Amino acid sequence: MVKVAKFGGSSLASAEQFRKVADIILADPARKYVVPSAPGKRFAEDVKVTDMLYACYKAAISGQDFESRFDEIKARYNGIISELGMDLSLEKEYEAIAAGFKGRAGRDYAASRGEFLNGIILAKYLGYEFIDAAEVVFFNEDGTFNAEMTNQTLHERLDGIERAVIPGFYGSTPNDTIKTFSRGGSDITGSIVAAAVHADLYENWTDVSGFMIADPRIIDNPASINTITYKELRELSYMGATVLHEDAIFPVRKEGIPINIKNTNAPEDHGTMIVESTSKKPEYIITGIAGKKGFSAVNIEKDMMNSEIGFGRRVLEQFEKQGLSFEHMPSGIDTMTIIVHQKEFEEKEQEILAGIHRNASPDSIEIEPGLALIAVVGRGMKSAKGTALKIFEALYKSDVNVKMIDQGSSELNIIIGVLEEEFETAFKAIYNAFVK
């Protein structure tokens, strides 16, 4: 059996956490390939190393004295090395990084050094081989990820290596420039490595015991999710659930590899299993609830819209021309509503409205800002009668006005639009209707 284990920043924030991680890895011989993040916060007021690197690089390219900031970064790593009692010096690496900062190697280079240094330390501590991600993870010249080249190179490189540490978050372009994924990208690296070695399981270790049914910042002590499908996770991640980077799903999904979200500080906990499909029934009808604020609705009316061929295309074309995507598009016989991110839309709203008037000749257009979207997701909804009734009854009893409803044909999720000021009330009402 082969497992790939990715550890987040909180799992590797200190020497104490390093010891926990090492105990977890060495307790299971199947954990052959490890993907570390940069050191995260050790306490609430602490600063993540990635943010320290960004600030240090900004000072360097601004012509300011960045040495004191860089000394703080070095102290973080040297402190971990010292407390672990390791015979390891990173002075050569520090010198190369300082030179890179002075030479304006780029923000991506600066940020990636957090994972790079942490990977060297972890590999040495475990007795695993260190493989620089820049040698095996590749991006195209335009910055897009080169999946085919990466998968082939990783597979060939790891085929002859029994155990290795590959830093997360970054790779390289054809001209050897360092390129990073978006924040949280170590999750993606772990998924890529798991796919390349045809792992039996991808373990993603963090500081929580898996996914919660709802955001704990809104719901006190929400119930946990034991098993969730890729599709359900995709819906929840897109709407704000943040335990796992949403793009980390795709590489393992293609290979049918399950993901297990685990807690470094409570390794005995089951965590959440993320799978392609399952016969296991969820404990509740819904699997999870997630939501975000910051949307606007563009309401378009025109008599006989439904019989006018190409009307929808002409409307959406105006959003495309301005480089905007839409989130949802509920419609009626003479109406259609385009839900968009308000901040992005505000900058180009007049150009879009003018374009719609010129090309589609609507009777009227009305913009409604200040909306929040809530996604109620669950594979159990398909076979359960009265799910929608339960949702809207709960919202009615909580005096929440529903501004939009959208449900896909898969019956996997229901999207509800509400006013931003009613978001938390609506969220709690739906959770209590199904879980309590």
Stockholm file with secondary structure:
# STOCKHOLM 1.0

chainA/1-436         MVKVAKFGGSSLASAEQFRKVADIILADPARKYVVPSAPGKRFAEDVKVTDMLYACYKAAISGQDFESRFDEIKARYNGIISELGMDLSLEKEYEAIAAGFKGRAGRDYAASRGEFLNGIILAKYLGYEFIDAAEVVFFNEDGTFNAEMTNQTLHERLDGIERAVIPGFYGSTPNDTIKTFSRGGSDITGSIVAAAVHADLYENWTDVSGFMIADPRIIDNPASINTITYKELRELSYMGATVLHEDAIFPVRKEGIPINIKNTNAPEDHGTMIVESTSKKPEYIITGIAGKKGFSAVNIEKDMMNSEIGFGRRVLEQFEKQGLSFEHMPSGIDTMTIIVHQKEFEEKEQEILAGIHRNASPDSIEIEPGLALIAVVGRGMKSAKGTALKIFEALYKSDVNVKMIDQGSSELNIIIGVLEEEFETAFKAIYNAFVK
#=GR chainA/1-436 SS CCEEEEECGGGGSSHHHHHHHHHHHHTCTTEEEEEECCCCCSSTTCCCHHHHHHHHHHHHHTTSCCHHHHHHHHHHHHHHHHHTTCCCCCHHHHHHHHHHHHTTCCHHHHHHHHHHHHHHHHHHHHTCEECCGGGTCBBCTTSCBCHHHHHHHHHHHHHTCSSEECCSSEEECTTCCEEECSTTTHHHHHHHHHHHTTCSEEEEEESSSSCBSSCTTTSSSCCBCSEEEHHHHHHHHHTTCCSSCGGGHHHHHHHTCCEEEEETTCTTSCCEEEESCCSCCCSSSCCEEEEEEEEEEEEEECTTGGGSTTHHHHHHHHHHHTTCCCSBCCBCSSEEEEEEEHHHHHTTHHHHHHHHHHHHCCSEEEEEEEEEEEEEECGGGTTCTTHHHHHHHHHHHTTCCEEEEEECTTCSEEEEEEEGGGHHHHHHHHHHHHTC
#=GC SS_cons         CCEEEEECGGGGSSHHHHHHHHHHHHTCTTEEEEEECCCCCSSTTCCCHHHHHHHHHHHHHTTSCCHHHHHHHHHHHHHHHHHTTCCCCCHHHHHHHHHHHHTTCCHHHHHHHHHHHHHHHHHHHHTCEECCGGGTCBBCTTSCBCHHHHHHHHHHHHHTCSSEECCSSEEECTTCCEEECSTTTHHHHHHHHHHHTTCSEEEEEESSSSCBSSCTTTSSSCCBCSEEEHHHHHHHHHTTCCSSCGGGHHHHHHHTCCEEEEETTCTTSCCEEEESCCSCCCSSSCCEEEEEEEEEEEEEECTTGGGSTTHHHHHHHHHHHTTCCCSBCCBCSSEEEEEEEHHHHHTTHHHHHHHHHHHHCCSEEEEEEEEEEEEEECGGGTTCTTHHHHHHHHHHHTTCCEEEEEECTTCSEEEEEEEGGGHHHHHHHHHHHHTC
//
